[in-house]
Amino acid sequence: MTSAMSSSDPERVVRRLLTEVHNGHRIDRLAFHHTADHRELDPRVAEHAGLAGLAAFWTRLLAAVPDLRVRPDVSLHDGDRVMAFLVWQGTFRPGTEAEREFELHTSELFEVRDGRVSEHWAVVDYSVLRPLGFLPQQPTASGRPGLVGAHSAVERANAAAVLGAYREVLTEHRLDRADAYYERDYVHHNAQMPAVPNGVEAFQAYFAANFAAYPDLSATVDHLLAHGDRVMVFATWRGRFTGQSRGRTPTGRPLVLRTSDLFRLADGRVAEHWEVVDYSGLEDVGVPVRQPVAS
């Protein structure tokens, strides 16, 4: 995040929140950082509970992880919205038999109004939180799948290319069209799990296996931001585990998998890709997930 900003600049507002609340543990400052009518759509926070529910979440979290620290990874600022990947680290219940180091990856979307956060969504990896006793407190709210506000012609074209890839390649399963949306040697990053190998051929092989396991797999874009050569999304994947893949026996269970993805485009194609995934969706259909290891 850049530094030459006004006090109401959305990036500065988010940075200030991370400094005081996420890392400073100043729960008493929540009202300063959020509007009075703030809508909290983070699945970790109780539905319709307002700032009181947000305070209850932070009180419980910091009681369990008193040394919590949160590090921003990649981010994108689009008008009055900021989407950022965060890495949460700390010691869960230090000094008890349950003590363990943990690392949690999330993607957070903040909407800012008058210098305060007015709405907040998140993609949270519950494959890490569930073993610690933290379960979703509200269903995932509906999103805003289109761009908001003014954008350049390049930003609109990049957003259209990403939406086209989700529609044509990932939902219609047209893997033969991957070259139209991805550079041949595009680079894939995933800090939670081993990333898919780079390049279109590895991408095609990976999704061919997924389409075999989930023949009706579809991807819906829930939120869309664009700035410069980058596009960032929240997406929901749905399908049913009815096909064989990678030696796993199908369970027939429905998949609901939430991801957040940041794409860097060059000449209208994806050249680089970062992601945060809620891997609990795979656990729910019977696919074991390797737990991330704290660094």
FENNORCOR-V963841 format. One record per residue. N is the residue number from 1. PHI is phi as a letter, one per 40 degrees, with the letter a starting at -180 (NA if undefined). OMEGA is omega in radians with two decimals (NA if undefined). NEAR is the number of other C-alpha atoms within 10 Angstrom. Layout:
# FENNORCOR-V963841
n=<N	N>
phi=<PHI	PHI>
omega=<OMEGA	OMEGA>
near=<NEAR	NEAR>
This chain:
# FENNORCOR-V963841
n=<1	2	3	4	5	6	7	8	9	10	11	12	13	14	15	16	17	18	19	20	21	22	23	24	25	26	27	28	29	30	31	32	33	34	35	36	37	38	39	40	41	42	43	44	45	46	47	48	49	50	51	52	53	54	55	56	57	58	59	60	61	62	63	64	65	66	67	68	69	70	71	72	73	74	75	76	77	78	79	80	81	82	83	84	85	86	87	88	89	90	91	92	93	94	95	96	97	98	99	100	101	102	103	104	105	106	107	108	109	110	111	112	113	114	115	116	117	118	119	120	121	122	123	124	125	126	127	128	129	130	131	132	133	134	135	136	137	138	139	140	141	142	143	144	145	146	147	148	149	150	151	152	153	154	155	156	157	158	159	160	161	162	163	164	165	166	167	168	169	170	171	172	173	174	175	176	177	178	179	180	181	182	183	184	185	186	187	188	189	190	191	192	193	194	195	196	197	198	199	200	201	202	203	204	205	206	207	208	209	210	211	212	213	214	215	216	217	218	219	220	221	222	223	224	225	226	227	228	229	230	231	232	233	234	235	236	237	238	239	240	241	242	243	244	245	246	247	248	249	250	251	252	253	254	255	256	257	258	259	260	261	262	263	264	265	266	267	268	269	270	271	272	273	274	275	276	277	278	279	280	281	282	283	284	285	286	287	288	289	290	291	292	293	294	295>
phi=<NA	c	b	c	b	c	c	c	c	d	c	c	c	c	c	c	c	c	c	c	c	c	b	c	f	c	c	c	c	c	c	c	c	b	c	c	b	d	b	b	b	c	c	c	b	d	c	g	c	g	c	c	c	c	c	c	c	c	c	c	c	c	c	c	b	c	b	d	b	b	b	c	b	c	a	a	b	b	g	c	b	b	b	a	c	b	b	b	b	i	b	c	f	c	g	b	c	c	d	a	c	a	b	b	b	b	b	b	b	b	b	b	b	f	g	b	c	b	a	a	b	a	b	b	c	c	c	c	c	d	c	c	g	c	b	d	b	a	c	c	c	c	b	b	c	b	c	b	g	c	a	c	c	c	c	c	c	c	c	c	c	c	c	c	c	c	c	c	c	c	b	c	g	c	c	c	c	d	c	c	b	b	c	d	b	d	b	b	b	a	c	c	b	d	c	d	d	c	g	c	c	c	d	c	c	c	c	c	c	c	c	c	c	b	c	b	d	b	b	b	c	c	b	a	b	a	a	g	c	b	b	b	b	b	b	b	b	b	i	b	c	b	b	c	a	f	g	c	c	c	b	g	c	c	c	b	b	b	b	b	b	b	b	b	b	b	f	g	b	c	b	a	a	b	a	b	b	c	c	c	c	c	d	c	c	g	b	c	b	c	c	c	b	c	c>
omega=<-3.08	-2.98	-3.08	-3.04	3.01	-3.09	3.13	3.12	-3.08	3.13	3.13	3.11	-3.14	3.13	3.13	3.09	3.14	-3.12	-3.01	-3.05	-3.05	-3.11	3.10	3.09	-3.14	3.13	3.13	-3.12	-3.12	-3.12	3.10	-3.03	-3.07	3.08	-3.11	3.14	-3.09	3.06	-3.12	-3.08	3.05	-3.12	3.14	-3.01	-3.10	-3.08	3.07	-3.09	3.10	-3.10	3.10	3.09	3.09	3.10	3.12	3.09	-3.11	3.12	3.14	-3.11	-3.09	3.03	-3.14	-3.07	-3.03	3.13	-3.09	3.02	-3.03	-3.09	3.03	3.08	3.09	-3.13	3.09	-3.12	-3.12	-3.14	-3.13	-3.13	3.07	3.04	-3.07	2.96	3.13	3.04	-3.12	-3.13	3.09	3.13	3.14	3.12	-3.14	3.12	3.12	3.10	-3.13	-3.06	3.07	3.00	3.10	3.07	-3.10	3.07	3.09	2.90	-3.03	3.10	-3.12	2.97	-2.98	3.06	3.10	3.03	3.11	3.10	-3.11	3.07	-3.09	3.03	3.11	2.87	-2.99	-3.13	-3.12	3.00	3.04	-3.03	-3.08	3.10	3.11	3.10	3.12	-3.13	3.11	-3.12	3.10	3.10	3.10	-3.09	3.07	-3.02	3.10	-2.92	-3.14	3.05	3.13	3.08	-3.07	3.09	3.09	3.11	3.13	3.13	3.11	3.13	3.12	3.11	3.11	3.12	3.12	3.10	3.10	3.11	3.11	-3.10	-2.94	-3.06	-2.95	3.12	3.09	3.06	3.11	-3.12	3.07	3.14	-3.11	3.14	-3.13	-3.04	-3.07	2.99	-3.09	-3.08	-3.08	-3.03	-3.08	3.13	3.00	-3.09	-3.10	-3.07	3.03	-3.09	2.98	3.13	-3.09	3.02	-3.07	-3.10	3.09	3.07	-3.12	3.13	-3.13	-3.10	3.02	3.10	3.11	3.13	3.07	-3.14	-3.10	-3.05	-3.13	-3.08	3.07	3.14	3.13	3.08	-3.11	3.10	-3.06	3.06	3.10	3.06	-3.14	-3.12	-3.04	3.09	-3.11	-3.06	2.74	3.13	3.05	3.14	3.13	3.10	3.12	-3.07	-3.08	-3.08	3.11	3.07	3.07	3.06	-3.12	3.11	-3.13	-3.14	-3.08	-3.10	3.12	3.09	2.90	-3.03	-3.13	-3.13	2.93	-3.00	3.03	-3.12	2.93	-3.09	3.05	-3.13	3.04	3.12	3.11	3.10	-3.10	-3.01	3.01	-3.14	2.92	-3.04	2.95	-3.03	3.10	3.08	3.08	3.10	-3.09	3.12	3.07	3.09	-3.13	-3.11	3.07	-3.13	3.02	-3.13	-3.14	3.14	NA>
near=<15	6	8	8	12	11	13	15	20	25	28	19	25	24	15	14	21	19	16	16	17	19	15	14	19	13	17	10	14	19	15	12	20	23	18	13	11	20	19	26	22	23	19	24	22	19	19	13	13	16	19	14	16	18	18	14	16	20	15	12	14	17	12	17	20	16	15	19	18	19	15	16	14	14	18	21	21	22	19	18	22	22	28	23	24	20	17	18	19	20	19	21	18	15	9	8	7	11	13	15	15	20	19	20	26	22	27	19	27	23	21	25	18	14	20	23	28	19	19	19	23	24	25	26	21	24	23	22	17	12	9	15	8	13	14	16	14	15	12	17	14	10	13	13	16	15	17	15	8	10	16	11	9	17	21	17	16	26	26	16	20	23	21	15	24	19	17	17	22	21	18	14	21	14	19	10	14	20	16	16	22	24	19	18	15	18	20	19	18	14	14	20	15	10	13	14	16	16	18	19	14	14	18	19	14	13	16	17	15	17	21	16	22	23	17	15	21	19	21	18	21	18	21	22	27	26	19	16	17	22	26	27	25	28	21	18	17	18	19	18	27	17	17	17	16	9	6	13	14	17	14	15	13	17	21	20	20	25	23	27	19	25	23	21	25	14	12	20	21	28	19	20	20	18	23	24	25	22	24	23	21	17	15	15	17	17	16	13	14	11	13	16	12	13	7>
